[in-house]
């Protein structure tokens, strides 16, 4: 298959949505309250719907999801990070949903091939961001324990945020401007949550742009094996 800029971009954005959807799905039956079981499952389903559209733009959605090896995935390293505790999941959601809403809003305003998807998805992602902001405020400005957990989570995941703004071929946006708006938005939420914006670097020397190049962190291989197990165990089966 000839890989065009458009299909490569669809693969990168689709992998982001697919991988984060699977991570959020791991919370099913384990969330701290029943309402969050439903909320996280709904966010996961929104992302899975986006992934299906995007992967279909790049090829066969099932083959791309279940038959590729780890190095063929082009998702951000941020979305593949383990759920950790609830604060860790919320910090990941805050960082990614803020980025995704800003990106989709810009794509929806254009006339490129991603505009129809972005116009629909930006409404879903606005809820994802609102949900993440609500819990960031609740945990950050809650008890001493919740504040400390949220602080640690925000700092631990900060190193993966720089990769989000590495240009993706086929996605025509102003990446530096997008990064500036993201940083302003996230910093404002953290201030309201009585949390400091982390001062650690926003990428490691080896990790900037690595996920987009097919280089992933150790937990991703284990997650992928679980996600692909059923499909690979019954090749060619119809259900």
Backbone as CSV, one residue per row, in Angstrom:
resi,resn,N_x,N_y,N_z,CA_x,CA_y,CA_z,C_x,C_y,C_z
1,UNK,0.844,-1.197,0.000,0.000,0.000,0.000,0.878,1.244,0.000
2,UNK,0.587,2.171,-0.903,1.312,3.428,-0.945,0.858,4.308,0.212
3,UNK,1.820,4.779,0.974,1.484,5.610,2.134,1.578,7.069,1.724
4,UNK,0.440,7.735,1.658,0.405,9.158,1.350,0.471,9.946,2.645
5,UNK,0.679,11.265,2.505,0.704,12.114,3.701,-0.624,12.032,4.439
6,UNK,-1.728,11.983,3.668,-3.046,11.915,4.297,-3.264,10.629,5.052
7,UNK,-2.868,9.487,4.465,-3.067,8.212,5.154,-2.133,8.078,6.351
8,UNK,-0.925,8.630,6.250,-0.003,8.606,7.392,-0.547,9.436,8.542
9,UNK,-1.142,10.575,8.218,-1.735,11.423,9.251,-2.943,10.739,9.879
10,UNK,-3.770,10.104,9.054,-4.934,9.388,9.563,-4.502,8.265,10.496
11,UNK,-3.402,7.601,10.144,-2.885,6.520,10.979,-2.410,7.059,12.325
12,UNK,-1.683,8.169,12.314,-1.181,8.739,13.565,-2.328,9.161,14.482
13,UNK,-3.283,9.900,13.939,-4.410,10.362,14.755,-5.311,9.203,15.167
14,UNK,-5.479,8.247,14.263,-6.299,7.075,14.579,-5.675,6.223,15.662
15,UNK,-4.360,6.059,15.608,-3.687,5.276,16.645,-3.787,5.954,18.011
16,UNK,-3.691,7.277,18.038,-3.883,8.001,19.304,-5.220,7.625,19.934
17,UNK,-6.265,7.716,19.119,-7.619,7.462,19.621,-7.809,5.992,20.006
18,UNK,-7.300,5.091,19.177,-7.455,3.658,19.446,-6.771,3.252,20.748
19,UNK,-5.540,3.666,20.922,-4.762,3.247,22.091,-5.335,3.842,23.376
20,UNK,-5.706,5.123,23.335,-6.272,5.720,24.544,-7.636,5.117,24.856
21,UNK,-8.408,4.774,23.820,-9.688,4.112,24.044,-9.485,2.805,24.804
22,UNK,-8.483,2.039,24.386,-8.229,0.764,25.072,-7.794,0.994,26.516
23,UNK,-6.926,1.968,26.727,-6.493,2.254,28.095,-7.682,2.617,28.984
24,UNK,-8.559,3.485,28.493,-9.716,3.885,29.296,-10.663,2.710,29.523
25,UNK,-10.754,1.818,28.536,-11.598,0.640,28.687,-11.132,-0.267,29.815
26,UNK,-9.852,-0.183,30.163,-9.326,-0.988,31.265,-9.910,-0.582,32.621
27,UNK,-10.535,0.595,32.668,-11.158,1.048,33.918,-12.529,0.405,34.152
28,UNK,-13.077,-0.287,33.173,-14.437,-0.840,33.309,-14.539,-1.716,34.560
29,UNK,-15.470,-1.378,35.420,-15.675,-2.126,36.655,-14.685,-1.809,37.750
30,UNK,-13.769,-0.840,37.504,-12.728,-0.537,38.485,-12.691,0.932,38.893
31,UNK,-13.526,1.763,38.301,-13.504,3.192,38.600,-13.914,3.433,40.053
32,UNK,-13.523,4.573,40.623,-13.788,4.808,42.049,-15.269,4.953,42.396
33,UNK,-16.086,5.388,41.442,-17.534,5.482,41.668,-18.234,5.019,40.393
34,UNK,-19.467,4.585,40.512,-20.198,4.042,39.361,-20.332,5.067,38.231
35,UNK,-20.546,6.319,38.591,-20.698,7.353,37.575,-19.461,7.441,36.686
36,UNK,-18.289,7.229,37.294,-17.052,7.286,36.507,-16.853,6.046,35.657
37,UNK,-17.393,4.919,36.068,-17.401,3.746,35.198,-18.085,4.089,33.878
38,UNK,-19.229,4.749,33.998,-20.002,5.123,32.813,-19.292,6.213,32.015
39,UNK,-18.791,7.230,32.710,-18.156,8.364,32.033,-16.919,7.925,31.251
40,UNK,-16.050,7.149,31.880,-14.824,6.714,31.210,-15.130,5.766,30.058
41,UNK,-16.161,4.914,30.240,-16.556,4.024,29.148,-17.092,4.821,27.961
42,UNK,-17.854,5.865,28.229,-18.389,6.690,27.143,-17.274,7.432,26.405
43,UNK,-16.299,7.936,27.148,-15.165,8.610,26.508,-14.397,7.605,25.644
44,UNK,-14.202,6.391,26.173,-13.514,5.348,25.410,-14.259,5.034,24.117
45,UNK,-15.583,4.970,24.180,-16.378,4.682,22.979,-16.297,5.822,21.969
46,UNK,-16.302,7.056,22.445,-16.117,8.205,21.539,-14.792,8.076,20.788
47,UNK,-13.740,7.771,21.529,-12.419,7.660,20.922,-12.347,6.482,19.961
48,UNK,-13.006,5.396,20.303,-13.019,4.237,19.413,-13.736,4.565,18.105
49,UNK,-14.816,5.336,18.196,-15.507,5.763,16.986,-14.621,6.624,16.105
50,UNK,-13.877,7.533,16.726,-12.934,8.354,15.957,-11.866,7.481,15.314
51,UNK,-11.361,6.515,16.078,-10.306,5.630,15.567,-10.790,4.855,14.352
52,UNK,-12.017,4.370,14.380,-12.530,3.580,13.258,-12.572,4.410,11.981
53,UNK,-13.042,5.649,12.097,-13.105,6.519,10.915,-11.700,6.801,10.383
54,UNK,-10.801,7.148,11.282,-9.451,7.517,10.870,-8.683,6.332,10.296
55,UNK,-8.764,5.173,10.942,-8.053,4.006,10.426,-8.622,3.555,9.093
56,UNK,-9.926,3.742,8.891,-10.539,3.399,7.604,-10.034,4.298,6.487
57,UNK,-9.595,5.492,6.839,-9.011,6.393,5.846,-7.608,5.941,5.442
58,UNK,-7.005,5.087,6.280,-5.633,4.633,6.021,-5.570,3.204,5.486
59,UNK,-6.661,2.462,5.609,-6.662,1.067,5.165,-7.805,0.302,5.800
60,UNK,-7.620,-1.002,6.020,-8.629,-1.835,6.674,-8.511,-1.651,8.191
61,UNK,-9.585,-1.197,8.820,-9.502,-0.831,10.240,-9.128,-2.011,11.128
62,UNK,-9.680,-3.198,10.863,-9.376,-4.351,11.702,-7.931,-4.814,11.532
63,UNK,-7.459,-4.860,10.300,-6.071,-5.259,10.072,-5.104,-4.275,10.728
64,UNK,-5.412,-2.998,10.618,-4.535,-1.990,11.213,-4.542,-2.058,12.739
65,UNK,-5.698,-2.342,13.315,-5.790,-2.399,14.772,-5.180,-3.676,15.336
66,UNK,-5.396,-4.809,14.672,-5.090,-6.087,15.295,-3.921,-6.869,14.699
67,UNK,-3.438,-6.465,13.537,-2.402,-7.265,12.888,-1.066,-6.549,12.716
68,UNK,-0.988,-5.303,13.117,0.304,-4.617,13.052,1.166,-4.962,14.257
69,UNK,2.480,-4.911,14.047,3.419,-5.076,15.143,3.608,-3.731,15.847
70,UNK,4.203,-3.786,17.015,4.369,-2.590,17.849,5.034,-1.438,17.103
71,UNK,6.096,-1.719,16.351,6.841,-0.654,15.686,6.053,0.018,14.567
72,UNK,4.941,-0.577,14.144,4.124,0.000,13.073,3.084,0.984,13.590
73,UNK,2.900,1.059,14.911,1.943,2.005,15.479,2.583,3.389,15.583
74,UNK,1.764,4.420,15.337,2.269,5.791,15.284,1.631,6.704,16.331
75,UNK,1.119,6.107,17.396,0.487,6.909,18.451,1.516,7.611,19.309
76,UNK,1.080,8.690,19.947,1.883,9.394,20.934,2.191,8.478,22.109
77,UNK,3.366,8.650,22.680,3.703,7.866,23.865,2.799,8.217,25.053
78,UNK,2.288,9.420,25.091,1.414,9.819,26.201,0.220,8.895,26.346
79,UNK,-0.452,8.573,25.239,-1.712,7.830,25.324,-1.516,6.368,25.702
80,UNK,-0.309,5.850,25.539,-0.063,4.448,25.859,0.346,4.231,27.310
81,UNK,0.541,5.316,28.055,0.987,5.172,29.441,-0.071,4.459,30.275
82,UNK,0.339,3.576,31.178,-0.615,2.841,32.014,-1.525,3.790,32.796
83,UNK,-2.704,3.288,33.135,-3.677,4.118,33.842,-3.177,4.600,35.195
84,UNK,-2.413,3.748,35.897,-1.988,4.135,37.240,-3.190,4.314,38.145
85,UNK,-3.100,5.265,39.073,-4.274,5.544,39.902,-5.189,6.516,39.159
86,UNK,-6.308,6.876,39.774,-7.297,7.710,39.096,-6.714,9.081,38.746
87,UNK,-5.887,9.626,39.628,-5.265,10.930,39.354,-4.382,10.851,38.111
88,UNK,-3.670,9.751,37.950,-2.789,9.564,36.797,-3.608,9.559,35.503
89,UNK,-4.717,8.853,35.536,-5.598,8.811,34.361,-6.153,10.194,34.049
90,UNK,-6.538,10.937,35.065,-7.099,12.266,34.850,-6.054,13.220,34.293
91,UNK,-4.825,13.148,34.780,-3.761,14.007,34.244,-3.525,13.699,32.768
92,UNK,-3.501,12.421,32.425,-3.338,12.030,31.013,-4.481,12.568,30.173
93,UNK,-5.704,12.479,30.722,-6.879,12.986,30.005,-6.828,14.501,29.837
94,UNK,-6.388,15.198,30.865,-6.293,16.661,30.780,-5.335,17.066,29.675
95,UNK,-4.169,16.473,29.665,-3.164,16.829,28.670,-3.632,16.494,27.258
96,UNK,-4.153,15.283,27.078,-4.503,14.856,25.715,-5.790,15.494,25.217
97,UNK,-6.821,15.562,26.049,-8.102,16.098,25.567,-7.994,17.582,25.246
98,UNK,-7.164,18.316,25.991,-6.948,19.728,25.675,-6.276,19.862,24.315
99,UNK,-5.265,19.049,24.093,-4.584,19.027,22.787,-5.544,18.635,21.667
100,UNK,-6.319,17.573,21.890,-7.189,17.067,20.825,-8.293,18.064,20.477
101,UNK,-8.854,18.732,21.491,-9.896,19.725,21.195,-9.335,20.879,20.379
102,UNK,-8.171,21.381,20.748,-7.563,22.480,20.000,-7.229,22.056,18.573
103,UNK,-6.689,20.839,18.423,-6.341,20.335,17.097,-7.577,20.163,16.231
104,UNK,-8.617,19.518,16.768,-9.820,19.262,15.972,-10.563,20.553,15.647
105,UNK,-10.531,21.515,16.555,-11.186,22.796,16.272,-10.528,23.466,15.075
106,UNK,-9.201,23.384,15.013,-8.489,23.988,13.889,-8.748,23.221,12.593
107,UNK,-8.756,21.903,12.675,-9.025,21.096,11.483,-10.460,21.291,10.992
108,UNK,-11.400,21.411,11.928,-12.803,21.596,11.549,-13.031,22.918,10.841
109,UNK,-12.209,23.905,11.152,-12.362,25.230,10.542,-11.803,25.279,9.124
110,UNK,-11.066,24.248,8.726,-10.477,24.226,7.393,-11.338,23.445,6.417
111,UNK,-10.757,23.146,5.260,-11.492,22.400,4.237,-10.727,21.147,3.821
112,UNK,-9.853,20.650,4.695,-9.077,19.460,4.394,-9.878,18.187,4.590
113,UNK,-9.236,17.047,4.353,-9.944,15.765,4.419,-10.382,15.389,5.832
114,UNK,-9.760,15.995,6.845,-10.134,15.675,8.223,-11.230,16.599,8.772
115,UNK,-11.643,17.592,7.994,-12.609,18.578,8.494,-13.942,17.960,8.915
116,UNK,-14.560,17.045,8.121,-15.853,16.481,8.548,-15.758,15.709,9.862
117,UNK,-14.728,14.860,9.989,-14.545,14.124,11.239,-14.309,15.076,12.398
118,UNK,-13.432,16.056,12.191,-13.080,16.978,13.259,-14.291,17.776,13.727
119,UNK,-15.149,18.179,12.795,-16.329,18.966,13.153,-17.253,18.193,14.079
120,UNK,-17.358,16.894,13.878,-18.179,16.062,14.752,-17.449,15.744,16.048
121,UNK,-16.181,15.370,15.916,-15.439,14.908,17.087,-15.147,16.016,18.081
122,UNK,-15.016,17.257,17.612,-14.662,18.339,18.530,-15.737,18.526,19.602
123,UNK,-16.975,18.181,19.276,-18.047,18.282,20.263,-17.880,17.215,21.347
124,UNK,-17.480,16.021,20.930,-17.227,14.955,21.895,-16.029,15.303,22.777
125,UNK,-14.980,15.788,22.137,-13.740,16.071,22.860,-13.906,17.232,23.832
126,UNK,-14.811,18.152,23.528,-15.083,19.245,24.469,-15.600,18.680,25.792
127,UNK,-16.423,17.626,25.716,-16.878,16.961,26.946,-15.717,16.264,27.639
128,UNK,-14.860,15.593,26.858,-13.709,14.909,27.449,-12.851,15.899,28.236
129,UNK,-12.624,17.062,27.645,-11.809,18.081,28.312,-12.514,18.605,29.561
130,UNK,-13.797,18.858,29.457,-14.554,19.351,30.614,-14.506,18.341,31.759
131,UNK,-14.642,17.061,31.429,-14.585,16.004,32.435,-13.220,15.993,33.116
132,UNK,-12.152,16.094,32.330,-10.800,16.077,32.883,-10.543,17.308,33.747
133,UNK,-10.997,18.462,33.295,-10.806,19.683,34.076,-11.556,19.602,35.406
134,UNK,-12.783,19.104,35.356,-13.585,18.967,36.586,-12.846,18.133,37.628
135,UNK,-12.299,16.992,37.197,-11.628,16.112,38.147,-10.258,16.647,38.557
136,UNK,-9.594,17.366,37.680,-8.327,17.991,38.058,-8.558,18.991,39.182
137,UNK,-9.598,19.803,39.052,-9.935,20.769,40.093,-10.350,20.070,41.385
138,UNK,-11.139,19.032,41.249,-11.648,18.331,42.429,-10.524,17.639,43.198
139,UNK,-9.602,17.028,42.470,-8.502,16.327,43.125,-7.414,17.287,43.595
140,UNK,-7.075,18.247,42.735,-6.015,19.184,43.094,-6.374,20.061,44.276
141,UNK,-7.612,20.486,44.336,-8.060,21.380,45.403,-8.926,20.630,46.406
142,UNK,-8.622,19.343,46.586,-9.399,18.514,47.512,-8.658,18.279,48.812
143,UNK,-8.438,17.027,49.130,-7.721,16.694,50.358,-6.209,16.760,50.113
144,UNK,-5.454,16.692,51.187,-3.992,16.680,51.047,-3.544,15.463,50.231
145,UNK,-4.212,14.337,50.442,-3.859,13.113,49.705,-4.176,13.258,48.219
146,UNK,-5.368,13.749,47.887,-5.733,13.875,46.469,-4.859,14.919,45.780
147,UNK,-4.532,15.989,46.487,-3.659,17.022,45.921,-2.288,16.446,45.581
148,UNK,-1.725,15.666,46.493,-0.394,15.103,46.271,-0.404,14.089,45.129
149,UNK,-1.451,13.281,45.051,-1.543,12.313,43.948,-1.670,13.025,42.600
150,UNK,-2.447,14.096,42.565,-2.617,14.825,41.319,-1.315,15.530,40.939
151,UNK,-0.620,16.061,41.913,0.661,16.724,41.638,1.661,15.740,41.044
152,UNK,1.759,14.574,41.667,2.703,13.562,41.174,2.343,13.107,39.760
153,UNK,1.054,12.944,39.512,0.613,12.483,38.191,0.934,13.517,37.109
154,UNK,0.635,14.775,37.391,0.905,15.834,36.415,2.392,15.917,36.094
155,UNK,3.214,15.772,37.104,4.657,15.857,36.896,5.182,14.636,36.149
156,UNK,4.669,13.451,36.478,5.152,12.220,35.851,4.861,12.184,34.349
157,UNK,3.719,12.716,33.949,3.312,12.649,32.543,3.758,13.852,31.713
158,UNK,4.257,14.878,32.372,4.631,16.117,31.676,5.672,15.860,30.584
159,UNK,6.576,14.937,30.825,7.665,14.677,29.882,7.159,14.166,28.527
160,UNK,5.917,13.647,28.500,5.373,13.108,27.253,4.589,14.135,26.442
161,UNK,4.439,15.346,26.970,3.567,16.312,26.295,4.232,17.030,25.131
162,UNK,5.550,17.127,25.137,6.223,17.822,24.049,6.007,17.161,22.702
163,UNK,5.873,15.838,22.699,5.707,15.094,21.454,4.421,15.461,20.711
164,UNK,3.412,15.905,21.438,2.137,16.225,20.797,2.276,17.301,19.729
165,UNK,3.301,18.127,19.846,3.417,19.283,18.959,4.535,19.130,17.925
166,UNK,5.024,17.889,17.790,5.906,17.593,16.672,5.033,17.539,15.417
167,UNK,5.349,18.294,14.372,4.491,18.325,13.177,4.218,16.935,12.610
168,UNK,2.969,16.724,12.212,2.549,15.484,11.567,2.293,15.794,10.093
169,UNK,3.021,15.138,9.219,2.837,15.381,7.787,1.408,15.054,7.385
170,UNK,0.761,15.983,6.691,-0.614,15.794,6.276,-1.620,16.471,7.189
171,UNK,-1.146,16.998,8.327,-2.017,17.752,9.244,-1.570,19.207,9.181
172,UNK,-2.374,20.005,8.493,-1.989,21.388,8.204,-2.502,22.331,9.281
173,UNK,-1.720,22.454,10.359,-2.058,23.387,11.433,-0.792,24.137,11.826
174,UNK,-0.971,25.225,12.558,0.164,25.992,13.073,0.573,25.360,14.405
175,UNK,1.556,24.461,14.361,1.922,23.692,15.550,2.453,24.549,16.694
176,UNK,3.329,25.524,16.445,3.791,26.362,17.568,2.651,27.135,18.234
177,UNK,1.715,27.652,17.419,0.580,28.377,17.989,-0.318,27.440,18.785
178,UNK,-0.508,26.227,18.273,-1.314,25.224,18.971,-0.689,24.900,20.330
179,UNK,0.626,24.758,20.334,1.327,24.472,21.584,1.168,25.609,22.595
180,UNK,1.237,26.851,22.122,1.071,27.985,23.015,-0.305,28.019,23.646
181,UNK,-1.335,27.733,22.852,-2.706,27.722,23.392,-2.899,26.573,24.369
182,UNK,-2.289,25.427,24.047,-2.392,24.274,24.950,-1.757,24.591,26.299
183,UNK,-0.565,25.145,26.261,0.153,25.430,27.497,-0.606,26.446,28.345
184,UNK,-1.186,27.463,27.705,-1.956,28.475,28.438,-3.195,27.849,29.079
185,UNK,-3.889,26.987,28.328,-5.106,26.362,28.837,-4.818,25.426,30.002
186,UNK,-3.830,24.545,29.829,-3.501,23.579,30.886,-2.974,24.293,32.127
187,UNK,-2.126,25.286,31.940,-1.573,26.020,33.082,-2.670,26.721,33.870
188,UNK,-3.666,27.252,33.172,-4.776,27.931,33.848,-5.575,26.948,34.697
189,UNK,-5.807,25.748,34.175,-6.535,24.730,34.944,-5.732,24.322,36.172
190,UNK,-4.447,24.112,35.995,-3.611,23.708,37.123,-3.585,24.786,38.212
191,UNK,-3.525,26.037,37.815,-3.555,27.122,38.818,-4.848,27.093,39.609
192,UNK,-5.958,26.909,38.921,-7.251,26.845,39.608,-7.327,25.654,40.548
193,UNK,-6.572,24.601,40.210,-6.571,23.398,41.038,-5.515,23.456,42.132
194,UNK,-4.915,24.631,42.328,-3.847,24.862,43.312,-2.636,23.975,43.047
195,UNK,-2.370,23.720,41.764,-1.222,22.912,41.355,-0.272,23.779,40.545
196,UNK,1.008,23.527,40.673,1.998,24.244,39.884,2.175,23.568,38.530
197,UNK,2.420,24.359,37.507,2.791,23.790,36.221,4.152,23.126,36.389
198,UNK,4.278,21.848,36.020,5.555,21.150,36.227,6.720,21.884,35.569
199,UNK,7.865,21.836,36.211,9.057,22.501,35.699,10.010,21.529,35.011
200,UNK,9.678,20.239,35.045,10.549,19.249,34.392,10.437,19.397,32.880
201,UNK,11.433,18.928,32.126,11.379,19.037,30.655,10.140,18.357,30.095
202,UNK,9.654,18.876,28.961,8.449,18.321,28.349,8.765,17.226,27.344
203,UNK,9.992,16.790,27.288,10.364,15.616,26.501,11.709,15.126,26.997
204,UNK,11.953,13.818,26.839,13.256,13.267,27.148,14.140,13.366,25.923
205,UNK,15.422,13.216,26.124,16.354,13.340,25.003,16.061,12.307,23.918
206,UNK,15.504,11.141,24.317,15.254,10.071,23.361,13.805,10.005,22.901
207,UNK,12.920,10.719,23.584,11.494,10.446,23.385,10.755,11.459,22.533
208,UNK,11.338,12.613,22.235,10.600,13.635,21.486,10.253,13.115,20.091
209,UNK,8.977,12.941,19.829,8.540,12.466,18.526,8.688,10.976,18.334
210,UNK,9.101,10.245,19.386,9.424,8.831,19.215,8.212,7.975,18.867
211,UNK,7.073,8.241,19.498,5.880,7.446,19.212,5.465,7.554,17.758
212,UNK,5.567,8.739,17.194,5.226,8.952,15.788,6.184,8.210,14.855
213,UNK,7.352,7.843,15.376,8.341,7.111,14.589,8.276,5.606,14.854
214,UNK,7.319,5.190,15.691,7.177,3.773,15.997,7.991,3.287,17.169
215,UNK,8.525,4.210,17.965,9.283,3.846,19.161,8.396,4.065,20.380
216,UNK,8.167,3.005,21.125,7.189,3.066,22.212,7.800,2.656,23.545
217,UNK,7.073,2.975,24.610,7.534,2.643,25.947,7.177,1.199,26.276
218,UNK,7.851,0.646,27.260,7.701,-0.783,27.571,6.259,-1.229,27.815
219,UNK,5.426,-0.462,28.531,4.061,-0.941,28.786,3.220,-1.124,27.526
220,UNK,3.587,-0.452,26.437,2.765,-0.528,25.232,2.748,-1.940,24.655
221,UNK,3.883,-2.630,24.678,3.930,-3.985,24.128,2.980,-4.917,24.849
222,UNK,2.912,-4.802,26.171,2.001,-5.651,26.949,0.546,-5.303,26.653
223,UNK,0.262,-4.003,26.535,-1.102,-3.591,26.214,-1.530,-4.099,24.842
224,UNK,-0.613,-4.007,23.873,-0.924,-4.427,22.515,-1.180,-5.928,22.447
225,UNK,-0.390,-6.708,23.174,-0.587,-8.154,23.187,-1.976,-8.514,23.698
226,UNK,-2.428,-7.807,24.724,-3.764,-8.051,25.261,-4.835,-7.620,24.269
227,UNK,-4.656,-6.455,23.643,-5.648,-5.918,22.723,-5.808,-6.799,21.488
228,UNK,-4.721,-7.392,21.022,-4.748,-8.149,19.771,-4.940,-9.647,19.972
229,UNK,-4.968,-10.109,21.203,-4.939,-11.548,21.482,-6.091,-12.301,20.807
230,UNK,-7.318,-11.864,20.979,-8.465,-12.601,20.461,-8.431,-12.675,18.940
231,UNK,-8.173,-11.552,18.292,-8.154,-11.519,16.834,-7.062,-12.426,16.271
232,UNK,-5.887,-12.395,16.889,-4.778,-13.224,16.402,-4.968,-14.695,16.739
233,UNK,-5.721,-14.990,17.788,-5.959,-16.379,18.169,-6.920,-17.092,17.228
234,UNK,-7.756,-16.315,16.522,-8.750,-16.883,15.606,-8.680,-16.159,14.259
235,UNK,-7.575,-16.313,13.539,-7.419,-15.576,12.273,-8.487,-15.961,11.253
236,UNK,-9.049,-14.923,10.648,-10.058,-15.149,9.613,-11.432,-15.505,10.120
237,UNK,-11.605,-15.542,11.440,-12.914,-15.913,11.987,-13.917,-14.797,11.762
238,UNK,-15.191,-15.164,11.561,-16.275,-14.176,11.485,-17.205,-14.424,12.643
239,UNK,-17.834,-13.353,13.095,-18.603,-13.450,14.326,-20.074,-13.151,14.056
